[in-house]
Every structure is written in structure tokens, then in C-alpha cells.
Amino acid sequence: MIPKNSTPIKNEILIDIFAKGLLTKSEMQIVFYIIRWSWGFDGVERRQDWTKKLTNKQIAEDIGMHESHLSNNIKRMIAENKILVKDNCYQFNEHYEDWK
């Protein structure tokens, strides 16, 4: 059972992506934020696949990153298929074999 106020992350993601350093520090900050606002909620006994609607300004303020730096990282991560975006909602693509 996942403790209350915790975010479940698959062991494969922890080892194959995070521990192997497939993301930069800035990318990790963004990914952790996205995971927290998506997988960190399970109101219907499952993780959410998408975050709520988020703005770059909100994300930048919350993680302490300049908005222009965040915007450049997010654009690049979307182009590389590391994160997905739909209607200002984000999703981390855990299938790293699909990254560009």
C-alpha cells in the first residue's frame, strides 16, 4: 500500500530513467513536478494520467526556475517526446524507448 501523501513511481522508472541519468537536472525538476501533479493523485484508485491545467509561469514559480529557461526545456522535452501536452495538461512519457 502506498502511504498517504506519497507518489507511486515504478521501479523501472527509478532505475532505467532516473538512476541511469537519462534526464538533465532541469528536466528532472520538470518531470518530478509533472509526476506529482498527475500520478500523485488516485481519487478513483488509480493514478491520473494527466496533470491539471498548468501554466509555464506557475510551474516556474513552483520549482524555482526562470520562466524562459522552463519554457525552453518544456519545448525541447515535448519535441523529444519526453513529455506530452494537451490543453495545457502534461504527462510524463515513461516509455523512454520512444524518446527522440
N, C-alpha and C positions, 0 to 999 in steps of 0.2 A: 504494500500500500504506500502510495506517495504521501509524505507528510503534508499537512495543511500549509498553505502559503509557500509551496515549493513548485518547481517547474520540472516536469519529467523530460529527460533527454536520453535518447537511445545510446547504449554503449558504443555502437558502431560509429555514431556521430562524434562522440567524445574521443575515440581513438583514431578513426580513419580521417577525420577532418581537423578537429581541434588539436589533438596531441601531435599530429604529424605536421602541423603548421601550414595548412593549405590556405589559410586566410591571414591577411596582414592585421596588425593591431587595430587599425581603424575599421577594417571590415569586421573584426571580431566584436568591437563595440556595437556596431550596427546590427549584426546578426543576433547578439545576445538580447538587444533591445526588442528586435522583431520576435524572437522566440518567447520572450517574457510576455509580450502583448498578444501572442497567439497561443502557443502551446501551454502557457501558464494559466489558462482558464479551462475548466472542464465542467461547466454547469450542467451538461447533459451526459456526464460520464464518459466524455471523450474530449480530446484536445480540439481547440479551434484551429482551422487551417489558415485563417487569415486574421490579421490584426484588425482593430477598429480603424476608422479613417484617421490618418496621421498626416501632419504637415512636416515639411523639412525643418521649419523653424522650431516646431515642438520637439522633434527628435533631437535636433542640435542642442537645444537648451537642456533637455533631459540628460543627455550623455556628455555635455560639456565640450562640444566640438563646434568650431566655426561653421556657420550655415553653408558658406561657399565650399568648404572642404567636404562637408557632409554631402552636399548636392553632387559634387564631382564623384565622390565614392559611390553614391547610390546609382548614378547614371552608368558608371563603369560596371558595377555589380549586376545591374539589370542587363546590360549588353553581354556580360559574361555568363548570364543565366544562373548566377548565384542567388539572386533574389528575384521574386516575381512581384509585379504591382498590378492592381486592378482597382480602379476608382479610389485611389489614394489609400488602399489597403495593401499590406505587404505580406509576403510569405517567403520563408527561407527554403531554398531548394536543397534539400538534404541529399539529393542524388548527384553527388559530385562528379560522377562519370559523365553527366550531361553538361558540365560546365565547359565554357569555351576558353 
